[in-house]
Amino acid sequence: LSHHLARMAKVGLIRQEKHSRTIVCIPEYGHLENLIGFLQEECCAGVRIAHEPEPL
């Protein structure tokens, strides 16, 4: 798990702060929202999401 968190910190999706012997991970919401938007536009184009109602 720690290598996944380290990679997310490296690319700016989270920020890590060390408090004594504990590392706290803080999400970078702006970067996460940009990533989600990109994935929805590029990877899910034309795919109906399960929780969306059928168009009338």
C-alpha distance matrix in Angstrom:
0.0 3.8 5.5 5.3 6.4 8.7 10.1 10.9 12.5 14.4 15.9 16.8 15.1 13.9 15.4 14.0 16.5 16.7 18.8 19.8 16.9 14.6 12.8 13.6 12.3 15.4 15.8 18.4 20.4 22.9 20.5 18.7 22.2 23.3 20.5 21.2 24.9 24.6 22.8 25.4 28.2 27.3 25.3 26.9 30.5 32.9 30.5 31.4 28.6 29.1 29.7 32.4 35.9 38.1 40.5 44.1
3.8 0.0 3.8 5.4 5.1 6.0 8.6 9.9 10.4 12.1 14.4 15.2 14.2 12.6 13.2 11.3 13.7 13.7 16.2 17.1 14.2 12.4 10.2 11.7 10.8 14.2 15.1 17.5 20.0 22.3 20.0 18.8 22.5 23.4 20.9 22.2 25.7 25.4 24.0 26.8 29.4 28.5 26.9 28.8 32.2 34.9 32.8 33.8 31.1 31.8 32.3 34.7 38.4 40.6 42.8 46.4
5.5 3.8 0.0 3.8 5.4 5.0 6.2 8.7 9.8 10.4 12.5 14.2 13.7 12.9 14.0 12.7 15.6 16.0 18.9 20.0 17.3 15.6 13.1 14.5 12.9 15.8 16.1 17.8 20.4 22.2 19.3 18.4 22.1 22.5 19.7 21.4 24.7 23.8 22.5 25.6 27.9 26.6 25.1 27.4 30.6 33.5 31.6 33.1 30.6 31.7 32.5 34.7 38.4 40.3 42.4 46.1
5.3 5.4 3.8 0.0 3.8 5.4 5.2 6.3 8.7 9.9 10.9 12.4 11.1 10.8 12.8 12.5 15.8 16.9 19.7 21.4 19.0 16.6 13.8 14.1 11.7 14.1 13.6 15.4 17.5 19.3 16.5 15.1 18.7 19.2 16.3 17.7 21.2 20.4 18.9 22.0 24.4 23.2 21.7 23.8 27.1 29.9 28.0 29.3 26.9 28.0 28.8 30.9 34.6 36.6 38.6 42.3
6.4 5.1 5.4 3.8 0.0 3.8 5.4 5.1 6.1 8.5 10.1 10.5 9.2 7.8 9.4 8.7 12.1 13.4 16.3 18.2 16.2 13.6 10.4 10.5 8.0 10.6 10.7 12.7 15.2 17.3 14.9 13.8 17.6 18.4 16.1 17.6 21.0 20.8 19.8 22.6 25.1 24.4 23.3 25.1 28.3 31.2 29.3 30.4 27.7 28.9 29.2 31.3 35.0 37.3 39.1 42.8
8.7 6.0 5.0 5.4 3.8 0.0 3.8 5.5 5.1 6.1 8.8 9.9 10.0 8.9 9.4 8.6 11.8 12.9 16.3 18.0 16.1 14.2 10.9 11.8 9.8 12.2 12.6 13.8 16.9 18.4 15.7 15.5 19.3 19.5 17.4 19.5 22.7 22.0 21.4 24.5 26.6 25.6 24.8 27.1 30.1 33.2 31.6 33.0 30.5 32.0 32.4 34.2 38.0 40.1 41.8 45.5
10.1 8.6 6.2 5.2 5.4 3.8 0.0 3.8 5.4 5.0 6.4 8.6 8.8 9.2 10.8 11.1 14.7 16.3 19.8 21.7 19.9 17.8 14.4 14.7 12.1 13.7 13.1 13.6 16.2 17.2 14.0 13.9 17.6 17.2 14.8 17.2 20.1 19.0 18.4 21.7 23.5 22.3 21.6 24.1 26.9 30.2 28.8 30.5 28.3 30.1 30.7 32.4 36.2 38.0 39.5 43.3
10.9 9.9 8.7 6.3 5.1 5.5 3.8 0.0 3.8 5.4 5.4 6.2 5.2 5.9 8.4 9.7 13.5 15.8 19.0 21.4 20.0 17.4 13.8 13.1 9.8 10.7 9.5 10.0 12.5 13.7 10.7 10.3 14.0 14.1 11.9 14.1 17.2 16.6 16.1 19.2 21.2 20.5 20.0 22.1 25.0 28.2 26.8 28.2 25.8 27.6 27.9 29.5 33.3 35.3 36.8 40.5
12.5 10.4 9.8 8.7 6.1 5.1 5.4 3.8 0.0 3.8 5.5 5.0 5.8 4.8 5.5 6.7 10.4 12.9 16.3 18.8 17.9 15.5 11.7 11.3 8.4 9.3 9.1 9.3 12.6 13.8 11.2 11.7 15.4 15.6 14.1 16.6 19.3 18.9 19.1 22.1 23.9 23.4 23.2 25.4 28.0 31.3 30.1 31.4 29.0 30.8 30.8 32.3 36.1 38.3 39.6 43.2
14.4 12.1 10.4 9.9 8.5 6.1 5.0 5.4 3.8 0.0 3.8 5.6 7.8 8.2 8.6 9.8 13.1 15.3 18.9 21.2 20.2 18.3 14.7 14.7 12.2 12.9 12.5 11.9 15.1 15.3 12.3 13.5 17.0 16.3 14.7 17.8 20.1 19.0 19.4 22.8 24.1 23.1 23.2 25.8 28.2 31.7 30.8 32.5 30.4 32.5 32.8 34.1 37.9 39.8 40.9 44.7
15.9 14.4 12.5 10.9 10.1 8.8 6.4 5.4 5.5 3.8 0.0 3.8 5.9 8.1 9.7 11.9 15.4 18.1 21.6 24.1 23.3 21.0 17.2 16.6 13.4 13.3 11.8 10.5 13.0 12.8 9.3 10.7 13.9 12.8 11.2 14.5 16.6 15.3 16.0 19.3 20.4 19.5 19.9 22.5 24.7 28.3 27.6 29.4 27.5 29.9 30.2 31.2 35.0 36.7 37.7 41.4
16.8 15.2 14.2 12.4 10.5 9.9 8.6 6.2 5.0 5.6 3.8 0.0 3.8 5.5 6.8 9.9 13.2 16.3 19.6 22.5 22.1 19.6 15.8 14.5 11.3 10.4 8.8 7.0 10.0 9.8 7.0 8.9 12.1 11.5 10.9 13.9 15.9 15.5 16.5 19.4 20.7 20.5 21.0 23.2 25.3 28.8 28.1 29.5 27.3 29.6 29.5 30.4 34.2 36.3 37.2 40.8
15.1 14.2 13.7 11.1 9.2 10.0 8.8 5.2 5.8 7.8 5.9 3.8 0.0 3.8 7.0 10.1 13.6 16.8 19.6 22.7 22.1 19.1 15.4 13.5 9.9 8.7 6.2 5.3 7.6 8.5 5.8 5.9 9.6 10.0 8.9 11.2 13.8 13.9 14.4 17.0 18.8 18.9 19.0 20.7 23.2 26.5 25.4 26.5 24.2 26.2 26.0 27.1 30.9 33.1 34.2 37.9
13.9 12.6 12.9 10.8 7.8 8.9 9.2 5.9 4.8 8.2 8.1 5.5 3.8 0.0 3.8 6.6 10.0 13.2 15.9 19.0 18.5 15.5 11.8 9.8 6.2 5.4 4.3 5.1 8.3 10.2 8.6 8.6 12.1 13.2 12.4 14.2 17.0 17.5 17.8 20.1 22.3 22.5 22.4 23.9 26.5 29.7 28.3 29.1 26.4 28.1 27.6 29.1 32.9 35.3 36.6 40.2
15.4 13.2 14.0 12.8 9.4 9.4 10.8 8.4 5.5 8.6 9.7 6.8 7.0 3.8 0.0 3.8 6.7 10.2 13.0 16.2 16.3 13.6 9.9 8.2 5.7 5.0 6.3 6.7 10.4 12.1 11.1 11.8 15.1 16.0 15.7 17.7 20.2 20.8 21.3 23.7 25.7 25.9 26.0 27.6 30.1 33.3 32.0 32.8 30.1 31.7 31.1 32.5 36.3 38.8 40.0 43.5
14.0 11.3 12.7 12.5 8.7 8.6 11.1 9.7 6.7 9.8 11.9 9.9 10.1 6.6 3.8 0.0 3.8 6.7 9.7 12.7 12.5 10.0 6.3 5.6 4.6 6.2 8.8 10.3 13.8 15.8 14.7 15.1 18.5 19.6 18.9 20.7 23.5 24.0 24.2 26.7 28.8 28.9 28.6 30.3 33.0 36.1 34.6 35.3 32.5 33.8 33.2 35.0 38.7 41.4 42.8 46.3
16.5 13.7 15.6 15.8 12.1 11.8 14.7 13.5 10.4 13.1 15.4 13.2 13.6 10.0 6.7 3.8 0.0 3.8 6.4 9.7 10.5 8.3 5.6 5.2 6.6 7.9 11.3 12.7 16.1 18.2 17.7 18.2 21.3 22.6 22.3 24.0 26.7 27.4 27.7 30.0 32.2 32.5 32.3 33.7 36.4 39.5 38.0 38.5 35.5 36.7 35.9 37.7 41.3 44.2 45.6 49.0
16.7 13.7 16.0 16.9 13.4 12.9 16.3 15.8 12.9 15.3 18.1 16.3 16.8 13.2 10.2 6.7 3.8 0.0 3.8 6.2 7.0 5.8 4.4 6.2 8.9 11.1 14.6 16.4 19.6 21.9 21.2 21.5 24.8 26.1 25.5 27.2 30.0 30.6 30.7 33.1 35.4 35.5 35.1 36.6 39.5 42.5 40.8 41.3 38.3 39.2 38.5 40.6 44.2 47.0 48.6 52.0
18.8 16.2 18.9 19.7 16.3 16.3 19.8 19.0 16.3 18.9 21.6 19.6 19.6 15.9 13.0 9.7 6.4 3.8 0.0 3.8 6.0 5.2 6.1 7.2 10.8 12.7 16.4 18.5 21.5 24.0 23.8 23.8 26.9 28.6 28.2 29.5 32.4 33.3 33.3 35.4 37.9 38.2 37.7 39.0 41.9 44.8 42.9 43.2 39.9 40.6 39.7 41.8 45.3 48.4 50.1 53.3
19.8 17.1 20.0 21.4 18.2 18.0 21.7 21.4 18.8 21.2 24.1 22.5 22.7 19.0 16.2 12.7 9.7 6.2 3.8 0.0 3.8 5.6 8.0 10.3 13.8 16.2 19.9 22.1 25.1 27.6 27.2 27.2 30.3 32.0 31.3 32.7 35.7 36.5 36.3 38.6 41.1 41.2 40.5 41.9 44.9 47.8 45.8 46.1 42.9 43.5 42.6 44.9 48.4 51.4 53.3 56.6
16.9 14.2 17.3 19.0 16.2 16.1 19.9 20.0 17.9 20.2 23.3 22.1 22.1 18.5 16.3 12.5 10.5 7.0 6.0 3.8 0.0 3.8 6.8 9.9 13.2 16.2 19.7 22.2 25.2 27.8 27.0 26.7 30.1 31.7 30.6 31.9 35.1 35.6 35.1 37.5 40.1 40.0 39.1 40.5 43.7 46.5 44.4 44.7 41.5 42.0 41.4 43.9 47.4 50.3 52.3 55.7
14.6 12.4 15.6 16.6 13.6 14.2 17.8 17.4 15.5 18.3 21.0 19.6 19.1 15.5 13.6 10.0 8.3 5.8 5.2 5.6 3.8 0.0 3.8 6.4 9.8 12.8 16.3 19.0 21.8 24.6 24.0 23.4 26.6 28.5 27.4 28.5 31.7 32.5 31.9 34.1 36.8 36.9 35.9 37.2 40.4 43.1 40.9 41.2 37.9 38.4 37.7 40.2 43.7 46.6 48.6 51.9
12.8 10.2 13.1 13.8 10.4 10.9 14.4 13.8 11.7 14.7 17.2 15.8 15.4 11.8 9.9 6.3 5.6 4.4 6.1 8.0 6.8 3.8 0.0 3.8 6.5 9.8 13.0 15.6 18.6 21.2 20.3 19.9 23.3 24.9 23.8 25.1 28.3 28.9 28.5 30.8 33.4 33.4 32.6 34.0 37.1 39.9 38.0 38.4 35.3 36.0 35.4 37.7 41.3 44.1 46.0 49.4
13.6 11.7 14.5 14.1 10.5 11.8 14.7 13.1 11.3 14.7 16.6 14.5 13.5 9.8 8.2 5.6 5.2 6.2 7.2 10.3 9.9 6.4 3.8 0.0 3.8 6.5 10.0 12.8 15.4 18.4 18.0 17.3 20.4 22.4 21.7 22.7 25.7 26.8 26.5 28.5 31.1 31.5 30.8 31.9 34.9 37.7 35.7 35.9 32.7 33.5 32.6 34.8 38.3 41.3 43.1 46.4
12.3 10.8 12.9 11.7 8.0 9.8 12.1 9.8 8.4 12.2 13.4 11.3 9.9 6.2 5.7 4.6 6.6 8.9 10.8 13.8 13.2 9.8 6.5 3.8 0.0 3.8 6.6 9.5 12.2 15.1 14.4 13.6 16.9 18.8 17.9 18.9 22.0 23.0 22.7 24.8 27.4 27.7 27.1 28.2 31.2 34.0 32.2 32.5 29.4 30.4 29.6 31.7 35.3 38.1 39.8 43.2
15.4 14.2 15.8 14.1 10.6 12.2 13.7 10.7 9.3 12.9 13.3 10.4 8.7 5.4 5.0 6.2 7.9 11.1 12.7 16.2 16.2 12.8 9.8 6.5 3.8 0.0 3.8 6.5 9.0 12.0 12.0 11.5 14.3 16.4 16.2 17.1 19.9 21.2 21.4 23.2 25.6 26.4 26.1 27.1 29.8 32.6 31.0 31.2 28.1 29.3 28.3 30.0 33.6 36.5 37.9 41.2
15.8 15.1 16.1 13.6 10.7 12.6 13.1 9.5 9.1 12.5 11.8 8.8 6.2 4.3 6.3 8.8 11.3 14.6 16.4 19.9 19.7 16.3 13.0 10.0 6.6 3.8 0.0 3.8 5.6 8.8 8.7 7.7 10.5 12.7 12.6 13.4 16.1 17.5 17.8 19.4 21.8 22.8 22.6 23.4 26.0 28.9 27.4 27.7 24.7 26.2 25.2 26.7 30.3 33.1 34.4 37.8
18.4 17.5 17.8 15.4 12.7 13.8 13.6 10.0 9.3 11.9 10.5 7.0 5.3 5.1 6.7 10.3 12.7 16.4 18.5 22.1 22.2 19.0 15.6 12.8 9.5 6.5 3.8 0.0 3.8 5.7 5.7 6.3 8.8 10.3 10.9 12.4 14.4 15.7 16.7 18.5 20.3 21.3 21.8 22.8 25.0 28.1 27.1 27.6 25.0 26.9 26.0 27.0 30.6 33.2 34.1 37.5
20.4 20.0 20.4 17.5 15.2 16.9 16.2 12.5 12.6 15.1 13.0 10.0 7.6 8.3 10.4 13.8 16.1 19.6 21.5 25.1 25.2 21.8 18.6 15.4 12.2 9.0 5.6 3.8 0.0 3.8 5.5 4.9 5.9 8.5 9.7 10.3 12.0 14.0 15.1 16.1 18.1 19.7 20.2 20.7 22.7 25.6 24.6 24.8 22.2 24.2 22.9 23.7 27.3 29.9 30.7 34.0
22.9 22.3 22.2 19.3 17.3 18.4 17.2 13.7 13.8 15.3 12.8 9.8 8.5 10.2 12.1 15.8 18.2 21.9 24.0 27.6 27.8 24.6 21.2 18.4 15.1 12.0 8.8 5.7 3.8 0.0 3.8 5.5 5.3 6.3 8.7 10.0 10.7 12.4 14.4 15.5 16.7 18.3 19.5 20.3 21.7 24.8 24.4 24.9 22.8 25.2 24.1 24.4 27.9 30.2 30.6 33.9
20.5 20.0 19.3 16.5 14.9 15.7 14.0 10.7 11.2 12.3 9.3 7.0 5.8 8.6 11.1 14.7 17.7 21.2 23.8 27.2 27.0 24.0 20.3 18.0 14.4 12.0 8.7 5.7 5.5 3.8 0.0 3.8 5.5 5.1 6.2 8.7 9.9 10.6 12.3 14.3 15.5 16.4 17.4 18.8 20.5 23.8 23.4 24.4 22.4 24.9 24.4 24.8 28.4 30.5 31.1 34.6
18.7 18.8 18.4 15.1 13.8 15.5 13.9 10.3 11.7 13.5 10.7 8.9 5.9 8.6 11.8 15.1 18.2 21.5 23.8 27.2 26.7 23.4 19.9 17.3 13.6 11.5 7.7 6.3 4.9 5.5 3.8 0.0 3.8 5.4 5.1 6.1 8.5 9.9 10.5 12.2 14.2 15.3 15.6 16.6 18.8 21.9 20.9 21.6 19.3 21.6 21.1 21.8 25.5 27.8 28.7 32.2
22.2 22.5 22.1 18.7 17.6 19.3 17.6 14.0 15.4 17.0 13.9 12.1 9.6 12.1 15.1 18.5 21.3 24.8 26.9 30.3 30.1 26.6 23.3 20.4 16.9 14.3 10.5 8.8 5.9 5.3 5.5 3.8 0.0 3.8 5.4 5.1 6.1 8.6 9.9 10.5 12.2 14.1 14.9 15.3 16.9 19.9 19.3 19.7 17.6 20.1 19.3 19.5 23.1 25.3 25.8 29.3
23.3 23.4 22.5 19.2 18.4 19.5 17.2 14.1 15.6 16.3 12.8 11.5 10.0 13.2 16.0 19.6 22.6 26.1 28.6 32.0 31.7 28.5 24.9 22.4 18.8 16.4 12.7 10.3 8.5 6.3 5.1 5.4 3.8 0.0 3.8 5.5 5.1 6.2 8.6 9.9 10.6 12.1 13.6 14.6 15.8 19.2 19.1 20.3 18.7 21.7 21.4 21.2 24.7 26.5 26.7 30.2
20.5 20.9 19.7 16.3 16.1 17.4 14.8 11.9 14.1 14.7 11.2 10.9 8.9 12.4 15.7 18.9 22.3 25.5 28.2 31.3 30.6 27.4 23.8 21.7 17.9 16.2 12.6 10.9 9.7 8.7 6.2 5.1 5.4 3.8 0.0 3.8 5.4 5.1 6.2 8.6 10.0 10.5 11.2 12.7 14.6 18.1 17.6 19.0 17.4 20.3 20.5 20.7 24.4 26.0 26.7 30.3
21.2 22.2 21.4 17.7 17.6 19.5 17.2 14.1 16.6 17.8 14.5 13.9 11.2 14.2 17.7 20.7 24.0 27.2 29.5 32.7 31.9 28.5 25.1 22.7 18.9 17.1 13.4 12.4 10.3 10.0 8.7 6.1 5.1 5.5 3.8 0.0 3.8 5.4 5.1 6.1 8.6 10.0 10.1 10.5 12.7 15.7 14.8 15.8 13.9 16.7 16.7 17.0 20.7 22.5 23.3 27.0
24.9 25.7 24.7 21.2 21.0 22.7 20.1 17.2 19.3 20.1 16.6 15.9 13.8 17.0 20.2 23.5 26.7 30.0 32.4 35.7 35.1 31.7 28.3 25.7 22.0 19.9 16.1 14.4 12.0 10.7 9.9 8.5 6.1 5.1 5.4 3.8 0.0 3.8 5.5 5.2 6.2 8.5 9.9 10.0 11.1 14.2 14.2 15.3 14.0 17.3 17.2 16.7 20.1 21.6 21.8 25.4
24.6 25.4 23.8 20.4 20.8 22.0 19.0 16.6 18.9 19.0 15.3 15.5 13.9 17.5 20.8 24.0 27.4 30.6 33.3 36.5 35.6 32.5 28.9 26.8 23.0 21.2 17.5 15.7 14.0 12.4 10.6 9.9 8.6 6.2 5.1 5.4 3.8 0.0 3.8 5.5 5.2 5.9 7.8 9.3 10.3 13.9 14.2 16.2 15.5 18.9 19.5 18.9 22.4 23.4 23.6 27.2
22.8 24.0 22.5 18.9 19.8 21.4 18.4 16.1 19.1 19.4 16.0 16.5 14.4 17.8 21.3 24.2 27.7 30.7 33.3 36.3 35.1 31.9 28.5 26.5 22.7 21.4 17.8 16.7 15.1 14.4 12.3 10.5 9.9 8.6 6.2 5.1 5.5 3.8 0.0 3.8 5.5 5.3 5.1 6.7 8.9 12.3 11.8 13.9 13.0 16.2 17.3 17.2 20.7 21.7 22.4 26.2
25.4 26.8 25.6 22.0 22.6 24.5 21.7 19.2 22.1 22.8 19.3 19.4 17.0 20.1 23.7 26.7 30.0 33.1 35.4 38.6 37.5 34.1 30.8 28.5 24.8 23.2 19.4 18.5 16.1 15.5 14.3 12.2 10.5 9.9 8.6 6.1 5.2 5.5 3.8 0.0 3.8 5.8 5.7 4.9 6.7 9.7 9.2 10.8 10.1 13.6 14.4 13.8 17.2 18.1 18.7 22.5
28.2 29.4 27.9 24.4 25.1 26.6 23.5 21.2 23.9 24.1 20.4 20.7 18.8 22.3 25.7 28.8 32.2 35.4 37.9 41.1 40.1 36.8 33.4 31.1 27.4 25.6 21.8 20.3 18.1 16.7 15.5 14.2 12.2 10.6 10.0 8.6 6.2 5.2 5.5 3.8 0.0 3.8 6.0 6.0 5.4 9.0 10.0 12.1 12.5 16.2 17.2 15.9 18.9 19.2 19.1 22.8
27.3 28.5 26.6 23.2 24.4 25.6 22.3 20.5 23.4 23.1 19.5 20.5 18.9 22.5 25.9 28.9 32.5 35.5 38.2 41.2 40.0 36.9 33.4 31.5 27.7 26.4 22.8 21.3 19.7 18.3 16.4 15.3 14.1 12.1 10.5 10.0 8.5 5.9 5.3 5.8 3.8 0.0 3.8 5.9 5.9 9.6 10.6 13.6 14.2 17.7 19.3 18.4 21.3 21.4 21.6 25.2
25.3 26.9 25.1 21.7 23.3 24.8 21.6 20.0 23.2 23.2 19.9 21.0 19.0 22.4 26.0 28.6 32.3 35.1 37.7 40.5 39.1 35.9 32.6 30.8 27.1 26.1 22.6 21.8 20.2 19.5 17.4 15.6 14.9 13.6 11.2 10.1 9.9 7.8 5.1 5.7 6.0 3.8 0.0 3.8 5.9 9.0 8.7 11.8 12.1 15.4 17.4 17.0 20.1 20.2 21.0 24.8
26.9 28.8 27.4 23.8 25.1 27.1 24.1 22.1 25.4 25.8 22.5 23.2 20.7 23.9 27.6 30.3 33.7 36.6 39.0 41.9 40.5 37.2 34.0 31.9 28.2 27.1 23.4 22.8 20.7 20.3 18.8 16.6 15.3 14.6 12.7 10.5 10.0 9.3 6.7 4.9 6.0 5.9 3.8 0.0 3.8 6.2 5.3 8.1 8.6 12.0 14.1 13.4 16.4 16.5 17.3 21.1
30.5 32.2 30.6 27.1 28.3 30.1 26.9 25.0 28.0 28.2 24.7 25.3 23.2 26.5 30.1 33.0 36.4 39.5 41.9 44.9 43.7 40.4 37.1 34.9 31.2 29.8 26.0 25.0 22.7 21.7 20.5 18.8 16.9 15.8 14.6 12.7 11.1 10.3 8.9 6.7 5.4 5.9 5.9 3.8 0.0 3.8 5.6 8.5 10.3 13.9 15.7 14.2 16.6 16.1 16.1 19.7
32.9 34.9 33.5 29.9 31.2 33.2 30.2 28.2 31.3 31.7 28.3 28.8 26.5 29.7 33.3 36.1 39.5 42.5 44.8 47.8 46.5 43.1 39.9 37.7 34.0 32.6 28.9 28.1 25.6 24.8 23.8 21.9 19.9 19.2 18.1 15.7 14.2 13.9 12.3 9.7 9.0 9.6 9.0 6.2 3.8 0.0 3.8 6.4 9.4 12.6 14.7 12.7 14.5 13.2 13.3 16.7
30.5 32.8 31.6 28.0 29.3 31.6 28.8 26.8 30.1 30.8 27.6 28.1 25.4 28.3 32.0 34.6 38.0 40.8 42.9 45.8 44.4 40.9 38.0 35.7 32.2 31.0 27.4 27.1 24.6 24.4 23.4 20.9 19.3 19.1 17.6 14.8 14.2 14.2 11.8 9.2 10.0 10.6 8.7 5.3 5.6 3.8 0.0 3.8 6.3 9.3 11.8 10.7 12.8 12.0 13.1 16.8
31.4 33.8 33.1 29.3 30.4 33.0 30.5 28.2 31.4 32.5 29.4 29.5 26.5 29.1 32.8 35.3 38.5 41.3 43.2 46.1 44.7 41.2 38.4 35.9 32.5 31.2 27.7 27.6 24.8 24.9 24.4 21.6 19.7 20.3 19.0 15.8 15.3 16.2 13.9 10.8 12.1 13.6 11.8 8.1 8.5 6.4 3.8 0.0 3.8 6.3 8.6 7.1 9.0 8.6 10.2 13.9
28.6 31.1 30.6 26.9 27.7 30.5 28.3 25.8 29.0 30.4 27.5 27.3 24.2 26.4 30.1 32.5 35.5 38.3 39.9 42.9 41.5 37.9 35.3 32.7 29.4 28.1 24.7 25.0 22.2 22.8 22.4 19.3 17.6 18.7 17.4 13.9 14.0 15.5 13.0 10.1 12.5 14.2 12.1 8.6 10.3 9.4 6.3 3.8 0.0 3.8 5.7 5.6 8.7 9.8 12.0 15.6
29.1 31.8 31.7 28.0 28.9 32.0 30.1 27.6 30.8 32.5 29.9 29.6 26.2 28.1 31.7 33.8 36.7 39.2 40.6 43.5 42.0 38.4 36.0 33.5 30.4 29.3 26.2 26.9 24.2 25.2 24.9 21.6 20.1 21.7 20.3 16.7 17.3 18.9 16.2 13.6 16.2 17.7 15.4 12.0 13.9 12.6 9.3 6.3 3.8 0.0 3.8 5.6 7.9 9.4 12.5 15.7
29.7 32.3 32.5 28.8 29.2 32.4 30.7 27.9 30.8 32.8 30.2 29.5 26.0 27.6 31.1 33.2 35.9 38.5 39.7 42.6 41.4 37.7 35.4 32.6 29.6 28.3 25.2 26.0 22.9 24.1 24.4 21.1 19.3 21.4 20.5 16.7 17.2 19.5 17.3 14.4 17.2 19.3 17.4 14.1 15.7 14.7 11.8 8.6 5.7 3.8 0.0 3.8 6.4 9.3 12.2 15.1
32.4 34.7 34.7 30.9 31.3 34.2 32.4 29.5 32.3 34.1 31.2 30.4 27.1 29.1 32.5 35.0 37.7 40.6 41.8 44.9 43.9 40.2 37.7 34.8 31.7 30.0 26.7 27.0 23.7 24.4 24.8 21.8 19.5 21.2 20.7 17.0 16.7 18.9 17.2 13.8 15.9 18.4 17.0 13.4 14.2 12.7 10.7 7.1 5.6 5.6 3.8 0.0 3.8 6.6 8.8 11.9
35.9 38.4 38.4 34.6 35.0 38.0 36.2 33.3 36.1 37.9 35.0 34.2 30.9 32.9 36.3 38.7 41.3 44.2 45.3 48.4 47.4 43.7 41.3 38.3 35.3 33.6 30.3 30.6 27.3 27.9 28.4 25.5 23.1 24.7 24.4 20.7 20.1 22.4 20.7 17.2 18.9 21.3 20.1 16.4 16.6 14.5 12.8 9.0 8.7 7.9 6.4 3.8 0.0 3.8 6.3 8.8
38.1 40.6 40.3 36.6 37.3 40.1 38.0 35.3 38.3 39.8 36.7 36.3 33.1 35.3 38.8 41.4 44.2 47.0 48.4 51.4 50.3 46.6 44.1 41.3 38.1 36.5 33.1 33.2 29.9 30.2 30.5 27.8 25.3 26.5 26.0 22.5 21.6 23.4 21.7 18.1 19.2 21.4 20.2 16.5 16.1 13.2 12.0 8.6 9.8 9.4 9.3 6.6 3.8 0.0 3.8 6.4
40.5 42.8 42.4 38.6 39.1 41.8 39.5 36.8 39.6 40.9 37.7 37.2 34.2 36.6 40.0 42.8 45.6 48.6 50.1 53.3 52.3 48.6 46.0 43.1 39.8 37.9 34.4 34.1 30.7 30.6 31.1 28.7 25.8 26.7 26.7 23.3 21.8 23.6 22.4 18.7 19.1 21.6 21.0 17.3 16.1 13.3 13.1 10.2 12.0 12.5 12.2 8.8 6.3 3.8 0.0 3.8
44.1 46.4 46.1 42.3 42.8 45.5 43.3 40.5 43.2 44.7 41.4 40.8 37.9 40.2 43.5 46.3 49.0 52.0 53.3 56.6 55.7 51.9 49.4 46.4 43.2 41.2 37.8 37.5 34.0 33.9 34.6 32.2 29.3 30.2 30.3 27.0 25.4 27.2 26.2 22.5 22.8 25.2 24.8 21.1 19.7 16.7 16.8 13.9 15.6 15.7 15.1 11.9 8.8 6.4 3.8 0.0
